[in-house]
Amino acid sequence: MQNLPRPRKKRKGKKRTKRNFNETRIGFLLEHQTPLEYRILLEASGVLAPTADLIETISYASLDPFFRTDEFRQALMEYRQVGLYPKYRTKTNINKELDYIKYRRRKAASLKNY
């Protein structure tokens, strides 16, 4: 009689899949609403995904009003909890891209007045 290893029990629940940073909610928002801070964030973090603390540090240093919104705070809290394993990836399409381009143009025009 041999000592055979016992079969492992299957884990219950749905398998979590690791996403890219720009497919998370916070990454998508930063990429489209604050592209300058997004680039700084990616350069600072290098190959690895940025930590929530690094995102928060850059948000405090920035004068962009997006970082004071509830949408950003909720996305940051979600990123702290689930990291790169969100339930759904954030998708984009042509209409969304056009809307964000218009948004960035309006934003740049309003910041020139300061």
N, C-alpha and C positions, 0 to 999 in steps of 0.2 A: 504494500500500500504506500503510495507516494504522497508527499505533502504538496498538493496542488494549490496555487493561489486562488483565493475566493474571487468570484466575479464582483466587480464594483457595482454598487447600486447607481442607478441613473439619478441625476439631480432633477428635481422637479422645477418647472418653470421654463420660460422661454430663454433661449440662448442669447446672450448679449454679444453684440458685435461692436468692435472698436471702430470709431469713425475718425476721419481727419478733423483737424481743428476747425477748418472753415465749414465743415458740415454740422458743427454744433451750433446751437442757437446764438451763443455769445460770439463765436467766430464769424458767423454769417453777418450779424449786426455790425460788428466792428469793421469787417471788410467793406461793407456797403455804406455805412453811415459815417465812419471816421477812418478813411483809408490811410491817412498819414500815421495815426497812432497804431493802426494795424501793422503797417510795415515796420515801425519801430519795435513793436512787440515781437514780431517774428525774427527780427535781427537780434534782439536781446536774448531770445530763448534759444536761438540756433536750430538744431535739428529736432530737438525735443518739443513737445507741446508746452506752451506757456502755463505757468501755475496761476491759480486764482489770485494769489498775493501779488504777483507781478502785474497782472491786469489791473488790480485795484490800485497799485502804486502809480501806474501810468495814468489811470483815470483821475486820480487826485492831482497829478501834476498838470493835466491838460485843462485848458480853458473852454473846451468844447461843451456846450450845454447838454449834449446827448448823454453825457456821463452823470447828469443829475436826474435823469428820468427814471420812472418806476420800471419801465421796460428793461433798461440796462441792469438795474438792481436785481430784478427777478431772474434775468438770464445769468447774472453772476452767481446768485445763490444756487441756481440749478447746476451750474458748472462746478461749483464747490461740492455738491452732493454726488453727481453722477460722472463728472469728468468727461472723458472721451467716449462714454457709453450711453448716449442719450437714447430714449425710446425710439424716436424717429429722427432721420437725418433731415436737415433743412434743404429743401430743393429750391431751384430758381427756374425762371422761364424768361422769355424775351420781354414780356410786359413788365415783370418785376424789375428787370435790369433797366429798362427805359425809365420807369418810375424813380429808381434810385439815382440815375444820371440826372434827371430833372431836379430831384431833391438836393443833390450835391451842388448843382449850379445855383439854385436859389440860396442855399446856405452860404456859398462863397460870395455871392452878391451882397448878402446881408452882413457878412463879416467885414467886407471892404468899407462899410460905413463907419466902423469903429475907429 
